[in-house]
């Protein structure tokens, strides 16, 4: 039990709830052990003890840990622990989409634990944020909470155009400047699971793209960028991620009605917290550097 005059009473030991929540977030005992500097045996034993304390059970579905049972007390305890994290020197937990992490979180901001940066949808990290499992998420615009959300506050860092690209040996490349969107839609185009990124999916589906969905819940390089070479699929690139491919690609000379970018999302209760504003200054600095390196990247602040 920990007592701090500045924060509410913490009933469950911090390390116990850390093990459970970080397992839900980071997916494996190995990942949790590395972040928390525990042994995997300690993570396993502590997680089981914490589940028993709250009367809940853990099981895996599609490779993700799920909780069954009444989570009311667990969520209340999470809220207490989250206040304690923010108001003390404990590390904040920050997640990002796979392409954003290397740009904004390398090197890691001060006093932060980084996620795997491999979620292949919008909903999972937002749900972890809502439950207090993580503290900050760098989301992929336009799939971010609405401006009038009562739960979350958004800080928009960047905007940039999304371009279409294919492997350099793709038949579309031979068409040069004559290529049209109708030509592009004759080929498969990469997509995540249905509903994973609803706003992006809607924008691309309206123009005949987003036709070859992946069923994975986590990002896998071989099943995203790798499919561009293996299946001659059309993909989407930002100004800075053409180098993520293991083979030469060509950006098609077509504009599509979709802009993306990075948006920092936090619970509205912490939007005015000094630690959040300190973190934002670090992320804003890295956004400025990105905009100076790439002409198509525009800062939004």
C-alpha positions in Angstrom: 0.0 0.0 0.0 1.4 3.4 -1.0 0.3 6.7 0.6 1.1 10.0 -1.1 -0.3 13.3 0.1 -0.7 14.6 -3.4 -2.7 11.6 -4.8 -5.4 9.2 -3.7 -4.8 6.1 -1.7 -3.3 3.3 -3.8 -4.9 0.0 -2.6 -3.2 -2.5 -4.9 0.5 -2.6 -5.1 1.8 -0.6 -8.1 3.9 -3.4 -9.5 1.0 -5.8 -9.3 -1.4 -3.8 -11.5 1.6 -2.8 -13.7 2.1 -6.4 -14.6 -1.5 -7.1 -15.5 -2.0 -3.9 -17.5 1.3 -4.0 -19.3 0.6 -7.6 -20.3 -2.7 -6.5 -21.8 -0.9 -3.7 -23.6 2.4 -5.3 -24.6 1.0 -8.7 -25.4 3.8 -11.0 -24.0 5.5 -11.6 -20.7 8.8 -11.1 -22.4 7.9 -7.6 -23.4 6.5 -6.8 -20.0 9.6 -8.1 -18.3 11.9 -5.9 -20.4 9.8 -2.7 -19.8 9.4 -3.3 -16.0 12.8 -4.9 -15.3 11.2 -8.0 -13.9 11.7 -11.7 -14.7 9.1 -13.4 -16.9 8.3 -15.7 -14.0 7.6 -12.7 -11.8 5.3 -11.2 -14.4 3.4 -14.5 -14.7 3.1 -15.0 -11.0 2.1 -11.4 -10.2 -0.5 -11.3 -13.0 -2.2 -14.4 -11.7 -2.2 -13.0 -8.2 -3.7 -9.7 -9.4 -6.4 -11.4 -11.4 -7.4 -13.5 -8.4 -7.5 -10.3 -6.3 -10.0 -8.7 -8.7 -12.0 -11.9 -9.4 -11.2 -11.8 -13.1 -9.8 -14.2 -15.6 -7.4 -13.8 -18.5 -7.7 -15.6 -21.8 -6.2 -15.1 -25.3 -8.2 -14.5 -28.5 -6.6 -13.8 -31.8 -3.3 -13.4 -30.0 -4.6 -10.7 -27.7 -5.2 -11.0 -23.9 -8.8 -10.5 -22.9 -10.4 -10.1 -19.4 -13.6 -11.9 -18.4 -15.5 -11.0 -15.2 -16.6 -7.8 -13.5 -14.0 -5.1 -14.2 -15.7 -2.3 -12.1 -13.2 -2.5 -9.2 -10.3 -3.0 -11.6 -11.1 0.2 -13.5 -11.5 2.2 -10.3 -8.1 1.0 -9.2 -6.6 1.8 -12.6 -7.9 5.4 -12.3 -6.2 5.8 -8.9 -2.9 4.3 -10.3 -3.1 6.6 -13.3 -3.4 9.7 -11.1 -0.4 8.5 -9.1 1.6 8.0 -12.3 0.9 11.5 -13.6 1.5 13.2 -10.3 4.7 11.5 -9.4 7.9 10.6 -11.2 6.7 7.3 -12.4 7.0 6.7 -16.2 4.1 7.5 -18.4 3.0 4.9 -20.9 3.0 6.1 -24.5 1.8 4.2 -27.6 2.0 5.2 -31.3 1.1 3.8 -34.7 3.9 1.8 -36.3 5.1 4.5 -38.7 4.9 7.3 -36.1 6.9 5.7 -33.4 10.4 5.9 -34.9 9.7 9.5 -35.9 8.6 10.8 -32.6 9.8 8.4 -29.9 13.4 7.7 -30.8 15.0 8.5 -28.5 12.2 8.0 -26.0 11.0 11.1 -24.3 12.0 11.5 -20.7 10.2 9.2 -18.1 8.2 7.2 -20.7 7.6 3.6 -21.3 7.0 2.9 -25.0 4.6 0.5 -26.5 5.3 -2.1 -29.2 3.9 0.4 -31.8 2.3 -2.4 -33.7 -1.5 -1.9 -33.3 -3.2 -2.4 -36.6 -6.3 -0.5 -35.8 -7.6 2.7 -34.2 -9.8 1.2 -31.5 -7.4 -1.0 -29.4 -5.1 1.8 -28.2 -8.0 4.2 -27.7 -9.7 1.6 -25.5 -6.5 1.2 -23.5 -6.3 4.9 -23.1 -9.9 5.1 -22.0 -9.3 2.4 -19.4 -6.2 4.0 -18.0 -3.9 1.2 -19.1 -1.9 3.7 -21.2 -1.5 7.4 -20.8 -0.8 8.9 -24.2 -1.3 7.8 -27.8 0.0 9.2 -31.0 -2.8 8.4 -33.4 -3.1 8.4 -37.2 -5.3 11.3 -38.4 -8.2 11.3 -39.5 -8.9 8.3 -37.2 -8.8 10.3 -34.0 -11.5 11.3 -31.4 -13.9 14.0 -32.4 -13.1 17.6 -31.3 -16.2 17.6 -29.0 -15.2 14.3 -27.3 -15.9 14.5 -23.6 -13.3 11.7 -22.9 -10.3 12.7 -24.9 -8.3 15.8 -26.0 -6.4 15.9 -29.3 -3.4 17.9 -30.2 -2.7 17.8 -33.9 1.0 17.7 -34.9 1.2 17.3 -38.6 -0.7 16.8 -41.9 0.6 15.4 -45.2 -0.8 14.0 -48.4 -1.2 10.3 -48.8 0.2 9.0 -52.1 -0.3 5.7 -54.0 2.8 3.5 -54.6 3.6 0.2 -56.2 6.7 -2.0 -56.6 8.8 -0.5 -59.3 8.2 -3.5 -61.6 4.4 -3.2 -61.3 2.5 -2.8 -64.7 1.1 0.6 -63.6 4.6 2.1 -63.6 4.9 1.5 -67.3 1.9 3.8 -67.9 3.8 6.8 -66.6 1.8 10.0 -66.5 -1.1 8.4 -68.3 -2.1 6.3 -65.3 -5.5 6.9 -63.9 -7.4 6.0 -60.8 -9.5 3.6 -62.8 -6.3 1.8 -63.8 -5.2 1.6 -60.2 -8.5 0.1 -59.1 -7.9 -2.9 -61.4 -5.3 -4.1 -58.9 -5.6 -5.1 -55.3 -4.9 -2.3 -52.8 -3.8 -2.9 -49.2 -6.3 -2.7 -46.4 -6.6 -3.4 -42.7 -9.4 -5.4 -41.1 -12.9 -4.0 -41.8 -13.5 -1.1 -39.4 -9.9 -1.0 -38.1 -9.5 2.6 -39.4 -13.0 3.6 -40.3 -12.4 7.1 -41.6 -9.4 6.1 -43.7 -11.3 3.1 -44.9 -14.3 5.2 -45.9 -12.2 7.7 -47.8 -10.3 5.0 -49.8 -13.3 2.8 -50.4 -15.2 5.7 -52.0 -12.6 5.8 -54.7 -12.3 2.1 -55.2 -9.3 1.3 -53.0 -8.9 -0.6 -49.7 -9.7 -3.9 -51.4 -7.2 -6.5 -50.0 -7.7 -6.6 -46.2 -5.3 -8.1 -43.7 -6.9 -10.0 -40.8 -4.1 -9.3 -38.4 -4.7 -7.3 -35.2 -1.1 -6.2 -35.0 1.1 -4.7 -37.7 3.5 -7.1 -39.5 5.9 -5.7 -42.0 5.8 -8.9 -44.2 2.0 -8.7 -44.3 1.8 -5.0 -45.2 4.8 -3.6 -47.1 5.8 -7.1 -48.0 2.5 -7.7 -49.8 3.3 -4.9 -52.2 6.0 -7.0 -53.8 4.5 -10.4 -53.3 1.0 -9.6 -54.6 1.7 -6.6 -56.8 -0.6 -4.7 -54.5 -1.1 -0.9 -54.4 -0.1 0.7 -51.1 -0.3 4.2 -49.5 2.8 6.2 -48.5 3.5 9.3 -46.5 6.4 11.6 -47.5 8.7 9.9 -45.1 8.0 6.2 -45.2 9.0 5.1 -48.7 12.2 3.8 -47.1 10.2 1.2 -45.1 10.1 -1.2 -48.1 12.7 -3.9 -48.7 12.5 -3.3 -52.5 12.3 -0.3 -54.8 8.9 1.3 -55.1 7.5 4.0 -57.4 5.0 6.7 -56.2 2.3 7.0 -58.8 1.6 10.5 -60.3 -1.9 10.6 -58.9 -3.5 12.7 -56.1 -6.1 11.1 -53.9 -8.6 12.9 -51.5 -6.9 11.7 -48.3 -4.6 13.6 -45.9 -3.0 11.9 -42.9 -0.9 13.1 -40.0 0.0 12.5 -36.3 -2.4 13.5 -33.5 -1.5 13.2 -29.8 -4.5 11.9 -27.8 -4.8 12.0 -24.0 -7.6 11.8 -21.5 -9.2 15.2 -21.2 -8.6 15.1 -17.5 -4.8 15.3 -18.1 -4.9 17.8 -21.0 -3.7 20.6 -18.8 -1.1 18.5 -16.8 2.4 19.9 -16.7 3.9 16.6 -17.7 1.7 16.4 -20.7 2.7 19.8 -21.8 6.3 18.9 -21.3 5.9 15.8 -23.5 4.1 17.9 -26.1 7.0 20.2 -26.4 9.3 17.3 -27.2 6.9 15.9 -29.8 6.3 19.4 -31.3 10.1 19.8 -31.7 10.3 16.5 -33.6 7.3 17.5 -35.7 9.1 20.7 -36.7 12.2 18.7 -37.6 10.1 16.5 -39.8 8.5 19.4 -41.6 11.9 20.9 -42.3 13.1 17.6 -43.8 10.0 17.0 -45.9 8.2 19.7 -47.8 4.9 17.9 -47.8 4.7 17.7 -44.0 2.9 20.7 -42.5 2.8 21.4 -38.8 -0.6 22.1 -37.3 0.4 24.3 -34.3 
